[in-house]
Amino acid sequence: MLVGVALLALATGCSSSIEQSSAGTAGQPEEEALLRPGTSLGDGLTVVPGTNLVGTVWPTLSGTYGGEGATGSWEAVLELTGDPIDVHNAFVGQLRDAGFSIVRGRHACGVTYVSSDRSFYAPPGGAEPEGLDPSDVGCSVEGAIVEDGGTVAVARVVVRRTAADHPFGVYVSHVSVEVERWEPGVRPGSARSRPFDPVPPLAGSQVELAQEPAPPPIPGPGDPIEPDGVEGDPLEVVEGSRVPTPVASEWCGTSGYDVLVAIDGPDAQAVVGDYQRQIEAWGYEQLTSEPVRIRGRAAVLSRHGASGAGTVDLVVVDGDQHEPAYLRIPRCRD
């Protein structure tokens, strides 16, 4: 199996100390078939109906307060297969049940209408502009847990789906769930909970957004990962790895994407190294690197960037005999 100390090879820029994975190569990894509604994500949250978690829960880089960082932070990216409004309402209910006060998200969902020369934003079920079709729906909510005047936990849930005929060809049908935990007294904050009524269902021409759009083709070995419309040097799928779920366009200021890669075979060291070398060939430098543990598994987070060219992250999570190693690559061209 990949061991935590071995994954430090990515953090130190070395390529010779990662042990080989004993994950098998036949069939779908067991975890990918199990992470369906009801599966625990952490901190009282679970995969809700209308979503699937393909892969794993990811560690994340968090900020600091007074020089002290979070005691634990994670993010889950889920495929959105059901109605986005229902999924949003379900996660709000989970946050409340887990002890989070809803601090942002009173009017949490909106539908965007876009044409070549104008855009319009409306609430679900609200008045629709004439001559414009809905291009996407998005929901976001933030919860917090406060003890003795300080914030000890923050949770954010973002739900996004684009229409099948999005005018710019953007594909997103995903949910991001992120939680940070802090020691008492480190992060200031208040948690005046705001009233929350379930978001009304989509209506009129918005209803099509309740249906999952047709995903783009999944790239295979040697194919570029970038969705159409993403600028910059291409990143190719490395032999020995696979992309198990459609690549989502990232909602960056310019363009970007977020891709999950599974590494099933014994050559995890070589595969991760090939991705890193592609990024370095763009002229990107390693900006940060942090070894962590997530759900008892070793992981390494590293961020690479170049002036005026945005950033790309490499997040590696250890595998074992029953599941592959996972690599997440979010890229923003901002």
N, C-alpha and C positions, 0 to 999 in steps of 0.2 A: 504494500500500500504506500501511498505518498505519506510521508511523515512531516509534522509541522516544521521541525528544524530544517528539513530538506527544502521546503518551499521558500526558505529564506534566500535561496539562490536568486529568486526574482527580486527580492528586496535589495540585495547587494550588487545586482548586475552580473552575477556569475552564472555559469550555465553548466557546471559540472557536478553539482552535489545533489540534484534531485533524484531520489530513489525511484525505481520503476513502480508503476501501479499494477496491482493484481486484479483490477477490475476486468471482468470478462468482456468479450466482444460480441457474443451471440445474443440476438434479440434485444428488446427494449430494456433498459435498466429498470430495476424494480421500483425505484423511487418515482420515476416519471409516471408510472401507472397508478401510484397511490395518492399523489398530492391533489386530491379533488375536494369538493365541499366537505367541511367538517375537519379537515386536517389542521392541526395547530400550527400557527405562524409564530406565536410568542406573545407574551404580555397580555394574555386573555383574548387575543384575536385569532380567528380561524379563517380558512378559505370559505367564502360564502357561496351559496348557490348562484349560478351564472358566471362563475369564474373557475379557472384551473391554474394551479401553480406547477409550471414545468421547470424542473431544475431544483433549486434550493433557495434558502433564505440567505441573503447576502450581507456581509458586514459593510459598513459605510464609514467614510471619513467625516468627522464632525468638528465643529469649531471648539474654541476654548473660552472659558470665562475665568479671569484672574489667573491665567496660565494653567488652569485645570481643564481637562477634557471630559467627555462623557464616560461613564463607567461601562456603558454598552450601547451600541447603536446598530440597527439592522434595517434592511429594506427587502421587501418581497415584490416581485413584478409578476402579475398574474395575467393570463389571457382572459379577455372579457368575451364570454360566449352568450350571456343573457342580456336583459334589459339594463342599460347603464343606470337608470334612475332607481330601479329595484336594488341594484348592487350598492349604490351609494347609500340608500336608506338603511340597508342591512348593516353596512359597516358603521354608520352613525349609531345604530342600536348597540352594536358590539362595544364601541368606545364607551358609551354610557354605562353598560353593564360591567366593563372592566375598570370603572372608577374615574374615567377621564371626563372633565368638564369641557363642553363644546365652547371654545373661545373664539373661533372663526368659522364661518360657514352658515350663517343664518339664511342667506339667500345663496345657496351653494352651487346651483346648477344653472347653466345657460346654453343656449343653442346659437351657433354662429351661422350667418348666411353670407356667402361671399360670391362676388362676381368679379369681372376683370377690372372694374372701376370703383367698387364700393363694397362695404361690409356692414352688417347689422347684427346686433346681439339682442336676444330676447329670452325670457324665462321659458321653461317648458310649459306648454299649454297656453302661452301668451300670444299676443297679436303677432301675425307673421307679415313680413314685408311683401308687397306685390312684386312678382317677376323674379324673385330670388328663391332658390331651393336651399334647404339646410345643408351645410357642409360638414359640421361636426357638433358634438355635444360634449360638454365637460363639466365635471363636478369636483369640488374640493372641500375638505373640511379639516379642521385642526382641533385637537383636544389636548388638555394639559392636566397634570396632577400636581397640586401645590401642597407643600407641607411646611409649616412654620415660616410662611412668607417667601419661600423659595420654590422654584419649579424643579421637581424631581423626575418628571417624565413629560415628553412631548410626542404626540402622534399626529401624523399627516396622512390623509388618504386622498388620492387624485384618481378620478375615473375619466377616461377619454375614449371617444370613438369617432372615427371619420365616416362619412357617407361613402357608399360604394363608388359613386361617381364624383368624388372630391375634385374640384376644379383644378387643383395643382397636383393631383395624383398621389397625395399623401395617404399613407395607411397607418392608422393607429387603432387598436382595439384592446386596450390594456388598462390595468389598474396598478398603481404604485401605492404600497403601504410602508410607511417609514416610522420607526420609533427610536427615540433617544432617551437614555436614562442618566440621571445626574445624582451625585451625592447631595444630601440636604445642605443648603447654604451656599452652594457653588454658583448656581444660576438664579438670578433674581427673577421675579415674575409674580403675577397675580392671576387668578383663575375665576373671574366673574363669569359664571356660566351663562350662556345666552339661550333664550328659548329656541326650541327647534321643532318645527312641524315637518312631517314627511314631505318631500318634494312631490308635487303633483305629476301625474304621468304625462308622457309626450302626447301631443295632439296634432291633428291636421297633417301637413306634409312632414312634420317632425317624426312621425311614427316610423318611417323607414329607418331611422337611427336606432330603433330598438332591435333591428335585425343585424346579425353579424355580417360585416362586409366580406367579400371574397378576398382572401389574403393573397399577397404576391407570391410568386414561386420561391421555394426555399433554396438558397444557393448550396451547391455541392463543392467538393474539393476542387480547388483551382478557380472557382467562380468568385467574382467580386461580391463582397458583403453589402456594399452601399446600396440603399434603395435608389430608385430613379430620382434625379433632382438634387442629390447630395454632391457637393463639390469637393475637390481635394484629391490627393493621391489615393488610389484604391487599396483596400485591404482584402486579401484573398483568403478563402477558407483553406486551411492547412490540411494536407493528407494526414489521416489518423484522428481527425476531429470531425464533428458534424454539427449542423445547426438544426436543433429539433423543433423550433417554432419560428414562425415568420418574423422577419426583422422589422422592428417598429421604427418609424421616423421619430426622431427626438424633437421635442418642442423647444428648440434653441432659438436664439435671436436670428440666426441665419439658416443653417441646416445641420442635420446630424442624425444619428441613429443609436439604437441600443440593441445589442445582439447577445444572445446566449449561445455558448459553445459547449458541447459535451465531448469529453475525451475518454473513450471507452477502453482503449488498448493499453499496452504496457509502456508506451513511449511518451508519457506525459511530459517529461523533461524536454524532449526534442520538439514536441508540438508547441508548448508554451514559448520556447526559445525562438521558434520560427515566427510566431506572431510578434514577439518583442522586436526581432530584427527588422521586420517589415516597418514597424513604427519608427524605429531608429533611422531607417533609411530615408524617411521623410524629413529628417533633420530635427526631430523632436528630441528633447532632453527629459530625463527623469526629474520631476519636480518634488515628489514626495513618495515615501514608501513606508508601509507600516505592517508588521506581522501581528496577527490577531488570532483569536479563536472564536468560532461561531457554532453554537449548538454542539460543542465538544469536538469540532473539526478544525484543523489548522487552515489558515487562510492568509493571504498576502494581498494588500491593496497598494497599487502604485499608480501615480498620475504622471503623464508625460505631456509636454506642450512645447510650443514654439511661438515666438512673437508674431502676433497677427494671424496665427493659424489655428487658434483654439486649443482644446485639450482632448486627450483620449486617456481613459483609465483601463488598467488591466486588473481584474479582481479574480484571484484564483482561489477555489475552495477545494480542499482535499477530498479524495475519493477513497473507497475501500472495496472489499470483495463483492459487495452487493450493489454498488452504485458507482458511476464514473466520477472523475474529477470534473469540475465545472469551471468555465472561464466566462466572465461577463466583460463585454467591451462597450461601454458607453462613449460616444464621441460627439463633441460639439464643435462646430466651426466658428463659434463666436470669437 
